[in-house]
């Protein structure tokens, strides 16, 4: 769902790469979205240069990328349009590319590590009041 | 020229509409101005944060207010 007024908008992107860690990155991103802290949007839309995705990234308060490995396709896709995201790379958080079977346990573990690294501030930071979801700033 | 203002009715969306109408008036550009409040249509543009401004199908800005000069240049520079 789109966010009104551009206040406190945190967009999250997954590399969704072909490797096991890419699949885990995708699942981690979807889980974080479901928990309500972030709005997930399409990395492919940015790669394709679609103006809505590009401008939304430029207008967001924070962009977060979840990459499976240090190739960091998601982070670099954002950097190509001049946006510096908050970057998390799952191999930096302990996974080994090609040796990380996709499981709920690993997805949960990665989500916890990312939230811990982020200081678990997102839920408290995101105050939603009123009808438009702008946190009363509009 | 077709100008679409995307937003679900918040204050910034109204300000963007006022700004666009003022610039259209000042520049004399011939434009159809449409407000888009349907969230499905907004997301159909890939827009995740509003207000947003679409000119002839291209999203020029999303999630923040443009300046008057920015809008002028988008409407007048081909």
Backbone of each chain as ProteinMPNN parsed JSONL, in Angstrom:
{"seq_chain_A": "XXXXXXXXXXXXXXXXXXXXXXXXXXXXXXXXXXXXXXXXXXXXXXXXXXXXXXXXXXXXXXXXXXXXXXXXXXXXXXXXXXXXXXXXXXXXXXXXXXXXXXXXXXXXXXXXXXXXXXXXXXXXXXXXXXXXXXXXXX", "coords_chain_A": {"N_chain_A": [[0.836, -1.188, 0.0], [0.511, 2.217, -0.795], [2.169, 5.005, 0.729], [1.013, 7.851, 2.439], [1.723, 11.322, 2.104], [4.457, 11.176, 2.291], [5.851, 10.929, 4.682], [8.097, 9.547, 6.86], [8.466, 7.301, 5.3], [9.564, 4.111, 4.637], [11.142, 2.197, 2.416], [11.596, -1.12, 1.236], [13.704, -3.471, -0.344], [14.415, -6.522, -2.056], [17.132, -8.55, -3.231], [16.479, -10.91, -4.401], [17.862, -12.951, -5.697], [19.227, -15.721, -7.704], [20.585, -17.657, -6.239], [20.712, -19.67, -3.188], [20.94, -17.888, -1.02], [19.878, -15.627, -2.174], [17.205, -16.293, -2.467], [16.559, -16.534, 0.201], [16.944, -13.884, 0.968], [14.798, -12.714, -0.348], [12.622, -13.891, 1.0], [13.081, -13.01, 3.594], [12.739, -10.264, 3.28], [10.025, -10.142, 2.577], [8.924, -11.08, 4.926], [9.661, -9.102, 6.757], [8.218, -7.004, 5.665], [5.61, -7.952, 6.133], [5.535, -7.774, 8.865], [5.145, -5.161, 9.205], [6.857, -2.993, 9.38], [8.052, -1.923, 7.16], [7.611, -0.805, 3.735], [7.376, -2.922, 1.084], [8.799, -2.904, -2.114], [9.332, -3.026, -5.721], [12.355, -4.102, -6.897], [12.965, -4.675, -9.513], [11.451, -2.85, -10.934], [12.865, -0.521, -10.584], [15.266, -1.219, -11.787], [14.341, -1.413, -14.373], [13.933, 1.165, -14.918], [11.524, 2.446, -14.499], [9.479, 5.189, -14.001], [7.819, 5.677, -11.749], [8.688, 3.934, -9.73], [11.352, 4.694, -9.521], [11.177, 7.424, -8.761], [9.767, 7.123, -6.381], [11.653, 5.847, -4.784], [13.535, 7.882, -4.641], [12.084, 9.749, -3.252], [11.55, 8.627, -0.804], [11.938, 8.349, 2.77], [13.727, 6.544, 3.773], [15.572, 3.976, 2.243], [15.872, 0.515, 2.109], [17.988, -2.168, 1.467], [18.071, -5.66, 0.922], [20.406, -7.911, 0.403], [21.567, -11.055, -0.841], [24.244, -11.81, -1.154], [27.703, -10.581, -1.365], [27.877, -9.411, -3.889], [25.843, -7.679, -4.141], [23.557, -6.704, -5.658], [21.052, -5.458, -5.29], [21.621, -3.232, -3.658], [23.372, -1.885, -5.397], [21.739, -1.376, -7.56], [20.037, 0.562, -6.557], [21.953, 2.528, -6.037], [22.704, 3.222, -8.583], [20.724, 4.962, -9.402], [21.258, 7.092, -7.915], [20.624, 6.887, -5.249], [21.368, 6.206, -1.928], [21.153, 3.366, -0.179], [20.204, 1.905, 3.035], [22.04, -0.817, 3.7], [21.872, -4.354, 3.844], [23.577, -7.377, 3.959], [23.31, -10.73, 3.525], [25.318, -12.692, 3.696], [27.186, -11.349, 5.176], [25.976, -11.491, 7.545], [26.29, -13.99, 8.401], [25.505, -16.135, 6.75], [26.36, -18.632, 4.266], [27.007, -18.542, 0.911], [25.469, -20.787, -1.302], [25.516, -22.768, 0.506], [23.417, -22.641, 2.211], [20.618, -23.834, 3.111], [17.247, -23.118, 2.296], [15.108, -22.156, 4.794], [12.5, -21.795, 7.247], [13.519, -21.291, 9.722], [16.065, -20.185, 9.25], [15.286, -17.876, 7.854], [13.834, -16.518, 9.852], [15.91, -16.112, 11.686], [17.638, -14.409, 10.239], [15.966, -12.197, 9.916], [15.75, -11.367, 12.573], [18.41, -10.683, 13.085], [18.763, -8.539, 11.337], [16.885, -6.716, 12.321], [17.962, -6.29, 14.804], [20.418, -5.184, 14.109], [19.486, -2.86, 13.037], [18.617, -1.605, 15.205], [16.117, -1.97, 16.074], [14.262, 0.076, 15.888], [12.302, 0.761, 14.198], [9.516, 0.221, 14.469], [8.703, 1.791, 16.619], [9.427, 4.253, 15.646], [7.676, 4.692, 13.627], [4.937, 6.321, 13.628], [1.559, 6.176, 13.325], [-1.13, 8.129, 12.702], [-4.438, 9.524, 12.532], [-6.316, 9.789, 9.442], [-4.807, 9.627, 7.135], [-2.355, 8.448, 7.407], [-0.028, 9.846, 7.761], [1.195, 10.445, 10.078], [0.443, 12.714, 11.306], [1.729, 14.877, 10.254], [1.0, 16.234, 8.05]], "CA_chain_A": [[0.0, 0.0, 0.0], [1.298, 3.451, -0.866], [2.208, 5.801, 1.946], [0.585, 9.221, 2.198], [2.454, 12.493, 2.589], [5.896, 10.991, 2.247], [6.466, 11.096, 6.0], [8.53, 8.307, 7.501], [8.347, 6.171, 4.384], [10.736, 3.225, 4.554], [10.938, 1.211, 1.359], [12.54, -2.227, 1.346], [13.9, -4.188, -1.613], [15.219, -7.742, -1.986], [17.811, -8.871, -4.492], [15.738, -12.062, -4.956], [18.757, -13.612, -6.647], [19.009, -17.137, -8.019], [21.218, -18.53, -5.247], [19.953, -19.895, -1.953], [20.902, -16.656, -0.208], [18.965, -14.705, -2.857], [15.832, -16.687, -2.092], [16.37, -16.168, 1.613], [16.786, -12.415, 0.991], [13.418, -12.425, -0.755], [11.698, -14.28, 2.081], [13.323, -12.108, 4.729], [12.127, -8.971, 2.94], [8.563, -10.296, 2.672], [8.557, -11.226, 6.349], [9.777, -7.767, 7.368], [7.06, -6.247, 5.177], [4.403, -8.409, 6.834], [5.584, -7.299, 10.253], [4.588, -3.806, 9.186], [7.836, -1.925, 9.574], [8.534, -1.389, 5.88], [6.835, -1.043, 2.519], [8.199, -3.615, 0.094], [8.516, -2.539, -3.496], [9.976, -3.894, -6.717], [13.685, -3.742, -7.385], [12.953, -4.774, -10.978], [10.894, -1.598, -11.456], [13.964, 0.453, -10.617], [16.186, -1.677, -12.823], [13.726, -1.12, -15.671], [13.871, 2.618, -15.086], [10.134, 2.924, -14.472], [9.574, 6.452, -13.263], [7.138, 5.627, -10.451], [9.564, 3.261, -8.767], [12.561, 5.505, -9.339], [10.849, 8.625, -7.988], [9.392, 6.718, -5.016], [12.911, 5.618, -4.057], [14.156, 9.19, -4.389], [11.262, 10.519, -2.319], [11.369, 7.92, 0.468], [12.821, 8.789, 3.848], [14.803, 5.557, 3.874], [15.487, 2.79, 1.387], [16.633, -0.585, 2.713], [18.177, -3.275, 0.536], [18.481, -6.943, 1.493], [21.11, -8.696, -0.606], [22.021, -12.352, -0.361], [25.7, -11.968, -1.176], [28.418, -9.291, -1.51], [27.705, -8.797, -5.209], [25.003, -6.536, -3.725], [22.794, -6.193, -6.811], [19.978, -4.556, -4.858], [22.229, -1.958, -3.252], [23.944, -1.206, -6.562], [20.621, -0.898, -8.39], [19.628, 1.852, -5.971], [23.042, 3.504, -6.2], [22.708, 3.677, -9.991], [19.8, 6.092, -9.579], [21.675, 8.157, -7.01], [20.062, 6.684, -3.902], [22.213, 5.379, -1.068], [20.253, 2.678, 0.753], [20.729, 1.159, 4.169], [22.288, -2.111, 3.043], [22.148, -5.557, 4.633], [24.032, -8.47, 3.095], [23.106, -11.899, 4.396], [26.583, -13.388, 3.966], [27.832, -10.613, 6.272], [25.262, -11.833, 8.782], [26.613, -15.366, 8.784], [25.153, -17.178, 5.781], [27.368, -18.979, 3.26], [26.345, -18.711, -0.389], [25.537, -22.155, -1.815], [25.501, -23.728, 1.622], [22.392, -22.164, 3.157], [19.294, -24.324, 2.715], [16.177, -22.17, 2.636], [14.197, -22.679, 5.823], [11.849, -20.758, 8.057], [14.408, -20.987, 10.846], [17.099, -19.242, 8.777], [14.606, -16.607, 7.547], [13.563, -15.858, 11.144], [17.193, -15.697, 12.259], [18.119, -13.242, 9.492], [15.095, -11.058, 10.278], [16.138, -10.901, 13.912], [19.718, -10.018, 12.997], [18.578, -7.241, 10.664], [16.18, -5.81, 13.243], [18.917, -5.944, 15.861], [21.384, -4.256, 13.503], [18.792, -1.589, 12.803], [18.291, -1.008, 16.488], [14.701, -2.242, 16.354], [13.595, 1.353, 16.144], [11.359, 1.135, 13.15], [8.113, 0.2, 14.888], [8.451, 2.961, 17.447], [9.603, 5.467, 14.847], [6.593, 4.872, 12.667], [3.697, 6.623, 14.312], [0.503, 6.405, 12.344], [-2.331, 8.697, 13.293], [-5.326, 10.155, 11.568], [-6.802, 8.971, 8.35], [-3.966, 9.555, 5.938], [-1.139, 7.695, 7.67], [1.161, 10.691, 7.657], [1.748, 10.703, 11.395], [0.02, 14.038, 11.749], [2.65, 15.913, 9.788], [0.531, 16.93, 6.834]], "C_chain_A": [[0.878, 1.248, 0.0], [1.146, 4.248, 0.427], [1.855, 7.237, 1.611], [1.567, 10.219, 2.781], [3.961, 12.326, 2.619], [6.577, 11.144, 3.586], [6.816, 9.739, 6.594], [8.467, 7.086, 6.607], [9.655, 5.39, 4.316], [10.434, 2.152, 3.529], [12.003, 0.132, 1.461], [12.526, -3.044, 0.053], [14.728, -5.445, -1.35], [15.932, -7.95, -3.304], [17.081, -10.018, -5.19], [16.574, -12.827, -5.977], [18.525, -15.108, -6.753], [19.574, -18.085, -6.96], [20.325, -18.712, -4.021], [19.842, -18.616, -1.112], [20.011, -15.573, -0.848], [17.519, -15.016, -2.516], [15.55, -16.323, -0.634], [16.177, -14.654, 1.739], [15.356, -12.025, 0.635], [12.452, -12.726, 0.389], [11.843, -13.382, 3.307], [12.61, -10.775, 4.483], [10.608, -9.05, 3.066], [8.108, -10.407, 4.128], [8.621, -9.859, 7.053], [8.623, -6.874, 6.924], [5.8, -6.636, 5.954], [4.368, -7.927, 8.273], [5.212, -5.823, 10.345], [5.57, -2.677, 9.321], [8.201, -1.214, 8.277], [7.504, -1.622, 4.783], [7.749, -1.723, 1.516], [7.817, -3.137, -1.298], [9.489, -3.245, -4.428], [11.327, -3.353, -7.17], [13.714, -3.747, -8.916], [12.399, -3.495, -11.605], [11.96, -0.521, -11.55], [14.954, 0.071, -11.704], [15.671, -1.357, -14.218], [13.611, 0.379, -15.93], [12.461, 3.17, -15.099], [10.026, 4.094, -13.5], [8.916, 6.412, -11.896], [8.007, 5.004, -9.374], [10.797, 4.106, -8.465], [12.261, 6.721, -8.459], [10.426, 8.285, -6.563], [10.642, 6.468, -4.181], [13.558, 6.948, -3.693], [13.39, 9.997, -3.346], [11.082, 9.863, -0.959], [12.329, 8.456, 1.521], [13.992, 7.826, 4.015], [14.522, 4.431, 2.897], [16.387, 1.728, 2.008], [16.767, -1.689, 1.682], [18.63, -4.516, 1.302], [19.102, -7.757, 0.353], [21.55, -10.025, 0.0], [23.527, -12.416, -0.217], [26.376, -10.627, -1.45], [28.372, -8.689, -2.911], [26.773, -7.582, -5.076], [24.223, -5.894, -4.879], [21.723, -5.185, -6.385], [20.56, -3.188, -4.478], [22.72, -1.18, -4.478], [22.861, -0.692, -7.513], [20.129, 0.453, -7.876], [20.698, 2.912, -6.195], [23.091, 4.048, -7.629], [21.76, 4.843, -10.231], [20.101, 7.206, -8.568], [21.119, 8.056, -5.605], [21.005, 5.778, -3.116], [21.326, 4.681, -0.043], [20.978, 2.248, 2.027], [20.829, -0.291, 3.693], [22.541, -3.217, 4.056], [22.489, -6.675, 3.665], [24.077, -9.744, 3.948], [24.39, -12.684, 4.652], [27.388, -12.664, 5.052], [27.203, -10.975, 7.612], [25.397, -13.327, 9.105], [26.262, -16.455, 7.788], [26.319, -17.42, 4.808], [26.637, -19.27, 1.957], [26.548, -20.14, -0.898], [25.485, -23.221, -0.74], [24.457, -23.345, 2.672], [21.012, -22.627, 2.7], [18.201, -23.358, 3.186], [15.248, -22.808, 3.654], [13.618, -21.512, 6.613], [12.769, -20.312, 9.188], [15.474, -19.956, 10.43], [16.48, -17.877, 8.474], [14.349, -15.83, 8.839], [14.851, -15.305, 11.757], [17.724, -14.435, 11.566], [17.278, -12.001, 9.809], [15.499, -10.492, 11.63], [17.46, -10.145, 13.861], [19.588, -8.634, 12.355], [17.898, -6.252, 11.613], [17.116, -5.355, 14.36], [19.932, -4.926, 15.328], [20.778, -2.876, 13.297], [18.39, -0.904, 14.094], [16.838, -1.17, 16.871], [13.909, -0.976, 16.609], [12.406, 1.596, 15.224], [9.914, 1.178, 13.626], [7.793, 1.445, 15.701], [8.529, 4.248, 16.634], [8.37, 5.765, 14.012], [5.274, 5.077, 13.388], [2.621, 6.919, 13.279], [-0.723, 6.931, 13.073], [-3.191, 9.266, 12.191], [-5.66, 9.244, 10.408], [-5.825, 8.775, 7.208], [-2.661, 8.841, 6.18], [0.118, 8.53, 7.658], [1.78, 10.977, 9.019], [1.448, 12.101, 11.883], [0.886, 15.176, 11.247], [2.118, 16.689, 8.587], [-0.448, 18.046, 7.179]], "O_chain_A": [[1.874, 1.313, 0.72], [0.128, 4.168, 1.115], [2.336, 7.784, 0.619], [2.167, 9.98, 3.829], [4.672, 13.275, 2.951], [7.766, 11.457, 3.637], [5.947, 8.893, 6.803], [8.419, 5.958, 7.097], [10.707, 5.935, 3.982], [9.574, 1.299, 3.744], [13.168, 0.42, 1.737], [11.478, -3.271, -0.552], [15.636, -5.432, -0.519], [15.424, -7.584, -4.363], [17.065, -10.094, -6.418], [16.058, -13.293, -6.993], [17.74, -15.689, -6.004], [19.081, -19.203, -6.808], [19.328, -18.013, -3.843], [18.782, -18.308, -0.567], [19.463, -14.718, -0.153], [16.71, -14.114, -2.302], [14.46, -15.868, -0.286], [15.346, -14.195, 2.522], [14.777, -11.121, 1.239], [11.577, -11.92, 0.705], [10.862, -13.041, 3.968], [11.959, -10.235, 5.377], [9.977, -8.137, 3.598], [7.053, -9.899, 4.508], [7.742, -9.514, 7.842], [8.108, -6.081, 7.712], [5.026, -5.778, 6.377], [3.295, -7.699, 8.833], [4.991, -5.299, 11.437], [5.172, -1.514, 9.373], [8.607, -0.052, 8.287], [6.649, -2.503, 4.88], [8.781, -1.17, 1.137], [6.635, -2.987, -1.609], [10.369, -3.978, -3.976], [11.413, -2.274, -7.756], [14.396, -2.931, -9.537], [12.83, -3.1, -12.688], [11.961, 0.29, -12.475], [15.426, 0.926, -12.453], [16.447, -1.067, -15.13], [13.239, 0.805, -17.023], [12.22, 4.245, -15.647], [10.426, 4.001, -12.339], [9.405, 7.051, -10.965], [8.055, 5.488, -8.244], [11.227, 4.22, -7.317], [13.005, 7.013, -7.523], [10.687, 9.053, -5.637], [10.689, 6.832, -3.006], [14.064, 7.124, -2.585], [13.969, 10.825, -2.642], [10.518, 10.474, -0.051], [13.406, 8.956, 1.194], [15.103, 8.234, 4.353], [13.383, 3.99, 2.744], [17.524, 2.01, 2.385], [15.775, -2.105, 1.085], [19.459, -4.436, 2.208], [18.4, -8.227, -0.543], [21.862, -10.112, 1.188], [24.037, -13.008, 0.734], [25.698, -9.641, -1.738], [28.796, -7.548, -3.095], [26.903, -6.597, -5.803], [24.239, -4.674, -5.042], [21.519, -4.173, -7.056], [20.072, -2.143, -4.907], [22.509, 0.028, -4.583], [23.055, 0.318, -8.19], [19.844, 1.365, -8.652], [20.385, 4.061, -6.508], [23.474, 5.197, -7.852], [21.964, 5.628, -11.157], [19.31, 8.132, -8.388], [21.139, 9.03, -4.852], [21.39, 4.709, -3.59], [20.802, 5.327, 0.864], [22.208, 2.231, 2.083], [19.827, -0.908, 3.331], [23.314, -3.051, 4.999], [21.786, -6.897, 2.679], [24.788, -9.817, 4.951], [24.539, -13.284, 5.717], [28.176, -13.287, 5.764], [27.807, -10.793, 8.669], [24.702, -13.851, 9.975], [26.682, -17.599, 7.963], [27.142, -16.538, 4.565], [25.76, -20.133, 1.903], [27.673, -20.64, -0.919], [25.418, -24.416, -1.028], [24.588, -23.674, 3.851], [20.316, -21.905, 1.987], [18.229, -22.856, 4.31], [14.673, -23.868, 3.409], [14.167, -20.41, 6.64], [12.804, -19.141, 9.565], [15.745, -18.996, 11.149], [17.066, -16.843, 8.793], [14.614, -14.63, 8.912], [14.882, -14.189, 12.276], [18.199, -13.51, 12.226], [17.809, -10.899, 9.951], [15.579, -9.276, 11.804], [17.62, -9.106, 14.503], [20.233, -7.679, 12.787], [18.295, -5.089, 11.694], [17.076, -4.207, 14.802], [20.261, -3.946, 15.997], [21.467, -1.86, 13.374], [17.891, 0.221, 14.091], [16.372, -0.594, 17.854], [13.0, -0.952, 17.438], [11.61, 2.51, 15.438], [9.161, 2.07, 13.235], [6.754, 2.077, 15.508], [7.801, 5.207, 16.892], [8.055, 6.92, 13.725], [4.58, 4.115, 13.717], [2.773, 7.82, 12.455], [-1.28, 6.265, 13.946], [-2.738, 9.464, 11.064], [-5.316, 8.062, 10.41], [-5.989, 7.862, 6.398], [-1.905, 8.638, 5.231], [1.22, 7.99, 7.555], [2.788, 11.68, 9.103], [2.125, 12.614, 12.774], [0.798, 16.301, 11.741], [2.714, 17.679, 8.161], [-0.942, 18.733, 6.285]]}, "seq_chain_B": "XXXXXXXXXXXXXXXXXXXXXXXXXXXXXXXXXXXXXXXXXXXXXXXXXXXXXXXXXXXXXXXXXXXXXXXXXXXXXX", "coords_chain_B": {"N_chain_B": [[-1.276, 18.381, -23.067], [-1.13, 16.093, -20.388], [-1.756, 16.139, -17.028], [-1.354, 14.507, -14.032], [-2.287, 14.353, -10.663], [-1.307, 12.579, -8.007], [-2.701, 11.256, -5.11], [-4.149, 10.686, -1.886], [-5.714, 12.543, -0.719], [-4.578, 14.182, 1.227], [-3.112, 17.025, 2.996], [-0.733, 17.846, 1.719], [-1.102, 16.837, -0.806], [-3.204, 18.417, -1.717], [-1.896, 20.865, -1.697], [-0.028, 20.434, -3.676], [-1.674, 20.227, -5.892], [-2.709, 22.838, -5.961], [-0.351, 24.247, -6.471], [0.399, 23.248, -8.997], [-1.798, 24.045, -10.55], [-1.508, 26.797, -10.361], [0.958, 27.209, -11.639], [0.39, 26.279, -14.188], [-1.51, 28.172, -14.895], [0.083, 30.526, -14.836], [1.999, 30.018, -16.82], [0.544, 29.543, -19.053], [0.293, 27.159, -20.299], [-1.279, 24.591, -22.153], [-3.2, 22.31, -20.609], [-4.558, 19.298, -19.288], [-5.784, 18.713, -16.161], [-5.777, 16.235, -13.781], [-7.038, 14.728, -10.873], [-5.94, 11.969, -9.066], [-7.155, 9.682, -6.958], [-7.585, 7.1, -6.396], [-6.263, 4.359, -4.887], [-5.368, 2.024, -6.092], [-4.929, 2.782, -8.717], [-2.945, 4.632, -8.274], [-0.881, 3.022, -7.283], [-0.524, 1.546, -9.509], [1.187, 3.007, -11.016], [3.506, 2.397, -9.841], [4.066, 3.942, -7.754], [4.922, 4.56, -4.457], [4.752, 6.345, -2.482], [3.102, 9.314, -1.615], [2.507, 12.904, -1.942], [2.326, 12.647, -5.564], [3.449, 13.5, -8.837], [2.449, 13.275, -12.136], [3.331, 13.623, -15.444], [2.232, 13.569, -18.637], [2.265, 10.751, -18.496], [4.666, 10.145, -17.245], [6.194, 9.749, -14.135], [7.185, 12.409, -12.254], [7.874, 13.267, -9.741], [7.763, 11.985, -6.41], [6.429, 11.58, -3.166], [7.306, 13.932, -2.087], [7.155, 17.564, -2.087], [7.416, 19.383, -5.07], [9.445, 22.179, -6.224], [8.323, 25.432, -7.306], [9.784, 26.254, -9.541], [10.751, 23.81, -10.484], [8.372, 22.554, -11.335], [7.598, 24.343, -13.291], [9.685, 23.985, -15.148], [9.275, 21.327, -15.897], [6.873, 21.543, -17.187], [7.356, 23.209, -19.287], [9.785, 22.754, -20.618], [10.806, 20.864, -23.282]], "CA_chain_B": [[-0.496, 17.816, -21.965], [-1.969, 15.511, -19.345], [-1.097, 16.207, -15.724], [-2.082, 13.764, -12.997], [-1.816, 14.558, -9.301], [-1.64, 11.356, -7.274], [-2.745, 11.443, -3.665], [-5.421, 10.222, -1.331], [-6.496, 13.642, -0.148], [-3.934, 14.845, 2.373], [-2.829, 18.451, 2.798], [0.333, 18.037, 0.73], [-1.68, 16.559, -2.129], [-3.953, 19.624, -2.089], [-0.913, 21.919, -1.998], [0.565, 20.133, -4.979], [-2.661, 20.597, -6.916], [-2.73, 24.307, -6.036], [0.893, 24.683, -7.111], [0.349, 22.898, -10.423], [-2.785, 24.914, -11.21], [-0.923, 28.143, -10.429], [2.008, 27.229, -12.67], [-0.297, 26.146, -15.485], [-2.096, 29.495, -15.156], [1.155, 31.494, -15.107], [2.75, 29.732, -18.051], [-0.378, 29.457, -20.18], [0.393, 25.834, -20.929], [-2.562, 23.912, -22.313], [-3.066, 21.042, -19.898], [-5.697, 18.693, -18.597], [-5.304, 18.352, -14.82], [-6.643, 15.194, -13.216], [-6.652, 14.226, -9.544], [-6.088, 10.515, -8.971], [-7.204, 9.326, -5.531], [-7.757, 5.643, -6.3], [-4.972, 3.801, -4.481], [-4.935, 1.013, -7.075], [-4.38, 3.51, -9.868], [-1.678, 5.236, -7.826], [0.132, 1.965, -7.216], [-0.298, 1.104, -10.878], [2.348, 3.745, -11.516], [4.684, 2.017, -9.06], [4.277, 4.991, -6.751], [4.765, 4.024, -3.106], [4.614, 7.433, -1.522], [2.451, 10.471, -2.235], [1.927, 13.191, -3.249], [3.165, 12.416, -6.735], [3.039, 14.266, -10.013], [2.685, 12.549, -13.389], [3.137, 14.478, -16.618], [2.21, 12.737, -19.854], [2.573, 9.348, -18.194], [5.926, 9.962, -16.536], [6.203, 10.239, -12.758], [8.292, 13.365, -12.131], [8.284, 13.361, -8.331], [6.875, 11.235, -5.5], [6.762, 11.623, -1.744], [7.693, 15.268, -1.616], [6.652, 18.671, -2.894], [8.392, 20.02, -5.963], [9.454, 23.644, -6.177], [7.625, 26.076, -8.433], [10.676, 26.23, -10.707], [10.774, 22.444, -11.022], [7.128, 22.308, -12.071], [7.672, 25.168, -14.511], [10.584, 23.38, -16.14], [8.653, 20.094, -16.402], [5.755, 21.873, -18.068], [7.725, 24.048, -20.433], [10.97, 22.265, -21.34], [10.527, 19.626, -24.026]], "C_chain_B": [[-1.452, 17.291, -20.9], [-1.189, 15.498, -18.03], [-1.963, 15.455, -14.721], [-1.443, 14.035, -11.636], [-2.277, 13.358, -8.491], [-1.613, 11.626, -5.779], [-4.117, 11.1, -3.144], [-6.151, 11.312, -0.548], [-5.869, 14.344, 1.032], [-3.586, 16.297, 2.001], [-1.769, 18.678, 1.722], [-0.184, 17.782, -0.688], [-2.453, 17.779, -2.621], [-2.998, 20.764, -2.457], [-0.29, 21.693, -3.363], [-0.403, 20.521, -6.099], [-2.703, 22.115, -7.09], [-1.512, 24.833, -6.788], [0.839, 24.432, -8.62], [-0.633, 23.811, -11.167], [-2.231, 26.335, -11.365], [0.118, 28.218, -11.544], [1.389, 27.107, -14.058], [-0.904, 27.496, -15.875], [-1.039, 30.507, -15.562], [1.8, 31.284, -16.468], [1.851, 29.681, -19.28], [-0.32, 28.14, -20.931], [-1.002, 25.218, -21.02], [-2.461, 22.522, -21.691], [-4.386, 20.598, -19.302], [-5.162, 18.225, -17.239], [-6.298, 17.377, -14.185], [-6.119, 14.809, -11.835], [-6.914, 12.728, -9.495], [-6.027, 10.141, -7.493], [-7.361, 7.825, -5.32], [-6.392, 4.993, -6.047], [-4.465, 2.749, -5.471], [-4.328, 1.675, -8.309], [-3.029, 4.131, -9.502], [-0.576, 4.18, -7.834], [0.416, 1.37, -8.595], [0.857, 1.832, -11.55], [3.639, 3.311, -10.811], [4.995, 3.029, -7.972], [3.951, 4.439, -5.363], [4.576, 5.12, -2.065], [4.058, 8.664, -2.241], [2.709, 11.729, -1.397], [2.896, 12.856, -4.382], [2.575, 13.164, -7.92], [3.433, 13.5, -11.27], [2.382, 13.491, -14.549], [3.297, 13.625, -17.868], [2.738, 11.33, -19.586], [3.859, 9.104, -17.443], [5.844, 10.563, -15.132], [7.422, 11.143, -12.593], [8.775, 13.491, -10.695], [7.284, 12.555, -7.51], [7.367, 11.406, -4.073], [7.216, 12.964, -1.232], [7.15, 16.325, -2.569], [7.749, 19.181, -3.819], [8.411, 21.523, -5.72], [8.67, 24.17, -7.379], [8.483, 25.998, -9.697], [10.756, 24.83, -11.328], [9.532, 22.184, -11.873], [7.132, 23.093, -13.374], [8.531, 24.486, -15.567], [9.972, 22.101, -16.715], [7.55, 20.413, -17.418], [6.196, 22.586, -19.347], [8.917, 23.529, -21.237], [10.634, 20.939, -21.998], [11.75, 18.73, -24.046]], "O_chain_B": [[-2.44, 17.938, -20.551], [-0.106, 14.92, -17.938], [-3.154, 15.733, -14.58], [-0.225, 13.957, -11.478], [-3.475, 13.14, -8.306], [-0.636, 12.152, -5.245], [-5.117, 11.205, -3.854], [-7.091, 11.03, 0.195], [-6.564, 15.039, 1.773], [-3.745, 16.724, 0.857], [-1.891, 19.594, 0.908], [0.244, 18.428, -1.644], [-2.373, 18.139, -3.795], [-3.248, 21.524, -3.392], [-0.054, 22.639, -4.115], [0.002, 21.073, -7.121], [-2.729, 22.621, -8.213], [-1.614, 25.732, -7.623], [1.193, 25.303, -9.415], [-0.345, 24.287, -12.264], [-2.462, 26.991, -12.381], [0.15, 29.186, -12.304], [1.83, 27.771, -14.996], [-0.825, 27.912, -17.03], [-1.23, 31.261, -16.516], [2.109, 32.241, -17.178], [2.329, 29.767, -20.411], [-0.819, 28.022, -22.05], [-1.799, 25.313, -20.087], [-1.729, 21.664, -22.184], [-5.21, 21.407, -18.875], [-4.213, 17.445, -17.171], [-7.49, 17.661, -14.071], [-4.922, 14.592, -11.648], [-8.003, 12.275, -9.849], [-4.982, 10.265, -6.855], [-7.278, 7.34, -4.192], [-5.489, 5.068, -6.881], [-3.257, 2.608, -5.659], [-3.344, 1.192, -8.87], [-2.099, 4.152, -10.308], [0.524, 4.421, -8.331], [1.465, 0.766, -8.817], [1.434, 1.345, -12.522], [4.725, 3.792, -11.136], [6.054, 2.98, -7.346], [2.86, 3.921, -5.123], [4.274, 4.841, -0.904], [4.496, 9.004, -3.34], [3.098, 11.611, -0.235], [4.11, 12.79, -4.189], [1.373, 13.421, -7.99], [4.592, 13.126, -11.448], [1.304, 14.08, -14.619], [4.352, 13.042, -18.117], [3.546, 10.795, -20.346], [4.13, 7.974, -17.037], [5.476, 11.725, -14.959], [8.557, 10.699, -12.769], [9.946, 13.785, -10.453], [6.11, 12.454, -7.865], [8.569, 11.38, -3.809], [7.487, 13.109, -0.039], [6.743, 16.03, -3.693], [8.884, 19.385, -3.388], [7.507, 22.071, -5.09], [8.397, 23.443, -8.334], [7.979, 25.713, -10.783], [10.821, 24.689, -12.549], [9.624, 21.664, -12.985], [6.728, 22.589, -14.422], [8.154, 24.418, -16.737], [10.136, 21.822, -17.902], [7.324, 19.667, -18.37], [5.493, 22.565, -20.357], [9.039, 23.839, -22.422], [10.221, 19.996, -21.325], [11.71, 17.644, -24.623]]}, "name": "protein", "num_of_chains": 2, "seq": "XXXXXXXXXXXXXXXXXXXXXXXXXXXXXXXXXXXXXXXXXXXXXXXXXXXXXXXXXXXXXXXXXXXXXXXXXXXXXXXXXXXXXXXXXXXXXXXXXXXXXXXXXXXXXXXXXXXXXXXXXXXXXXXXXXXXXXXXXXXXXXXXXXXXXXXXXXXXXXXXXXXXXXXXXXXXXXXXXXXXXXXXXXXXXXXXXXXXXXXXXXXXXXXXXXXXXXXX"}
